[in-house]
């Protein structure tokens, strides 16, 4: 089925508007209180086996469909519940503090700051990773709209999403290095609220990301949705990042052993995320060409995720390069890892000019 095809009733007639006006309405729409159900379909080309084998929150959502609910006051409070068979994972944000709770566990993780890694959503790769493992369409759209000055804006065909009529904003990157060819964002015609986001890459007619509301309410959510009290049996821990809160027990134990063997730390919490001495994460470049670089990472299994990788060397050093139509990763012998939604040549250039933290 060709991209954009739908039944005629899915394309309502809406008053004429410019792409700039629709983009402005999208920004206003994200300030509304709301609640709803959304689905996130992702296909980054890593495959089901790689996704299930990895404990990384980003990779775990790299293939397949996910169903979630969201509540937000439009400002500083939100709750996201990832619904899975016989279990649920909740992220409850209240100001700068976030609680992460998995119903199958006995551990409640508290993040006292939004991100101690201090990586803002500057570009394409950090927009994909996000601050938790799943984000609703309005949050993803907000990240991508930040790149509008490096893009051409146009309007696609009007649509109906979650029962609401919507304009479609098409964001086309000007960069020649990005793998992304276009982003399609559906904006509620009445409020501007982003209702759906689809991202396309070179050589693929289907989106690598399709994030859409299936039901939406603009009534303010009850305040109780933003309250979290750890169950009496739960163990409460403090972790440095939201990602660290999702580490499985076996990976925590593995990191603890590694730290002890290297004589770096005896603190159990150090194995829960990014407290390892010498580890630093930063971005090189901005916008669609952004590359994320982690320094001080050893023993990372690139073959575990991609199945195969190419031996490469150059001004950046020596390591292994792997890529899919949606993401490129380079793991170097010196402990650096670089990733981006960019071509391999852009990734190599970013590493060659990287001066460190």
N, C-alpha and C positions, 0 to 999 in steps of 0.2 A: 504494500500500500504506500503510495507516494506521501512524502511529508506534507502536512498541511491539509490533506484531504479529510473531509468530514461530511456528515449529513448536512444539507442546507440549513436545517433548523439550528445548527450549532453556530451559525454565523449571522448574528442579529445585525440590523441596521442601527447604527449609532450616529449621533451628531458629529459632524466633522471636527477634528482636533489635530493639532500638530504633534509631532513626535516630542518636541521640547515640552509642550504642555502636559502630555501624558507622563513624561519622566518626572516633571515637577509634582504631579498628583501622586505618583508612587511614593515619593519621599514624605508627603503629607499623610498618606494613608497608614504608614507604619506607626504613627503616634496614637492610633485608635485603640481603645481597649477591645479585646476580642477573645474568642475561644473557638476551637474547631478540631476537626479530624483531618489529617493529611497523610498522603502516601509519598514515599520517596523511593523511586526506582533508580538504581545506579548500575552502570556497566563500565568500569574503568579498564576492562581487559585483563584483570589479574586472575580471573577464574575462580570457580567455587572452591577448589581444593586449596588454593593459596589463601583465600579469604578465611576459610575455616581453620587453617593451620596457624594463622597469625593471631597474636593477641592485640595487635594494634587496632585502636578504635576506628581509625580511618580506613584501614584495609578491611576490617570486618564488615564494613558496609559497602565494599567495593563491587559487589555483585548481588543482584536480586532486588526484592521488594521489601519495604518496611512500612508498618502502619503505626501511627502515633497520634496522640492528642496534645493540644497545646492550650494554655491559658496565659494571658498577659494583660497587665493594666495599661500597656502602651508606653510605659516609662521604665521603672526599675525592678519590677517584679514579674516573674514568669515561671511557668511550670511546664515541663515536657515529659510525657509518659510514653515510652516506647513499648508497644504492646506486642508480646511474643507468646507462643504457645506455652501455657502454664507458668508464665513469668512476666514481670514488668520491671523496667528500669526507669527511674524518675530522676530528673534534674530540677531542683527547686532553687531558683535564684531570687534573692531578696537583697537588693543593693549590690554590694561587692562580695557578698557571701553566697556560696552555692553548696547545697547538699546533694549528694549522689547516693541513691539507694537502689539496690537490686533485690527484688523480692525473694530470690532463691538463696541469698546469702545471709550472713549474720553481722555484716559490717556496714556501718554508715560512715561515709567519707565526707569531710567538710573541707571546702576550699575557701579560705578567708579572703582571697583576692581573686579577681576575675581571671588573671593569668600572670603567674610569677615569671613566665618566660618572656613577657613583654613583647609579644609578636602581634602587632596590629594587623587587621585585615587590609593590607595594602594592595594586594594583587591577586592574581588568579589562583595560585596554589594555596595561599592562606584562606582564601574565600571557600575553597573546596573543603579544607580541613575543618574550619570552623572552631568553635570553642567547646563543643561537646560532640557526641558521636552522631547526632541527627539534628537537623535544623529545619524549621518550617519554611515555606516559600517566601514569606515576607522578609525573613532574616537573610536568606541567600540572596534575594533580590537587592537588599540594602548593600551588601558587600559588592555585588557586581555593578550596581549603579555608581559606585565610587570610581569606576573606571570609565565613565561616560566621556570624559574629556579626551581619552585616547581611543575613542570609538566613533563610528558613524551611526547616527540614530535614524530609524525609519519606522513606519507603521506596517504591521502585517494585517491579517484578516481578523475582524472582531470574532469573539468566541463566547462560549458560555461555560463557566467554571463554577462548580459547587452551586449551581442554580442561579448564578449571577452573571449578568452581561458584562463583558470585559473588552477593553481595547488590548491590542497586542503590540508591545514595543519590541523592536528588533535592534539589538546592539551588536554591531559588527566591528571587531577589533581592527585597528589600522596596522598593528604589528605584523611583521612577516615571520617572526620567530615563534609566536604562539601556535599551539596546535588547535586552538579554538577558532572556529570559523564564524559562529554567531551564537547569540543568546536571545531567546524569546521569552519575554516577561508579559504575562497577562495581568492587566490592571483593572480592578473593579471600576466600572464606568461611573458609579455614584460616589464612591469614597476615595478611589485611587489605591486601595489596599492591594498589594501584590497577591495574586491568587494562584499563580502557577509560574514555574521557571523551568525552561528546557535549555540545555547546553549541548551544542553540536561541535564535533571535531572533524578534522580532515579525513576524507575517505570513508565517512560513515553517514548513512542517511537517517539512522535512528539516533536519538539523543543519548549521551553518556549519563546525563542526569535529567530526570523528569520528576520534579517536586511539585505536588499540587494539593490544594485543599479539596476534600470531597464533601465537607460540610463546614459551614462557617456561621458564627453568631457574633453580632456587633454589640450585644448587651454586655455591660461590665461584668466580669466574672466575680463570683463570691470571694471575699477575702480569705476564706478558709482554704482555697486552692493553693495559696502561697505560703501556707504554714506547714512546717515539717517538724515532727517530734520523733526522734529515734525510738523504735520499739524497746521495751525493757530488756529484751535479751540481746540487743545489738551491741557490738563493740564499736565505739566511736573513735575514729582516727582523723588526724589532720594531714592533708596531702597538699603538695605545692601546685598541682594543676588538676583540671577536670579530667584530663586524659589519664593521669596517674590513678584516679579513683576507680577506673575500670579495669585495672590490671588484675588478671586472675591469680589465684593463690599460688599456682605452680610457678608462674613467672616471677612472682615476688620472691619465692624461696630460691629460685635459680639466681636472681640478682643478688640476693643476700650472700649466697655462697661465693659468687664471683667477687663481690666486694671484700669479703673476708679473705679470700685467697690472694687478693692483690694488696691486702693490708690497708685498704682505703677507709673503711668505715665499719663500725659495729652497731650503728643505729639502724634498727629494722625499717624505719620510715625512709631511710635513704634509698632503699630498694623499691620504693613504691612509685618512683617517677623519675624526676630529673634533678635529683640532688647529688648525683655522682660527681665527685671532684673532677674538674677539667672539662665538663660538658657545657657547651654553649650553643645556643641556637639563634640564628640571625637570618635576615633576608638580604639578598644581593639583587639590586634592581627593584623596580616597582612596576605596577600595572600588569599588563598581560605578559610581560617578560620576566616577572618576578621569579626568583629562585630561592628556595629555603635551604640553608646550609647548617648542618649540625657538626660540631667539632668535639672530639673526645669520645667517639662511639667506636667500639671494637667488637668484633664477633657478630656483626649484624648479618642475618642470613638472606642475602639478596636472591639466592637460588630458591629459597623457600617460597618466595613470593612470585617469582617470574618463571621458574623452571629452568631458564637458561640466561646467561649473561655473556657479554663480549669483553674479552681482555683488551683494555685500552691504556695508552700512556701518552703524555704530552707535557706542556708547560704546567699543567695542573697537578701532575704527579702520575701515579700508576694505580689502576684499580679495575673495577668491573662496571660495565654500562649495560643497563637493561631498559627497555621501554615498551610501551603499548601505544595504541593510537591516542590514548588519553593522558599518559604521564610518562616522564623520563626520570630515571634514577641513576646516579653514579656513586659508587661506594669506593673510596680510596684507601690505600694501605695505611695512610697516616691518620686514620680515624675520622676522616670527614665523610659526610654523606650529603649529597645535594639532590634535590628533587624539584621538578617544575612541570607545568603544563606547557612545555616548550620543546623545541627541537633539540636533538643531542648536541648540535654545534653551539647553540645558545648556552646549554648547560656547561659545556667545556669552557666556553669563553668566560662565563661567570666565575667558575672556579679558578681559572688562570689569573683573573684579576682580583681574586678575593684576598684581602689583606688581613683577614681574621677579625675576632671580636673587637 
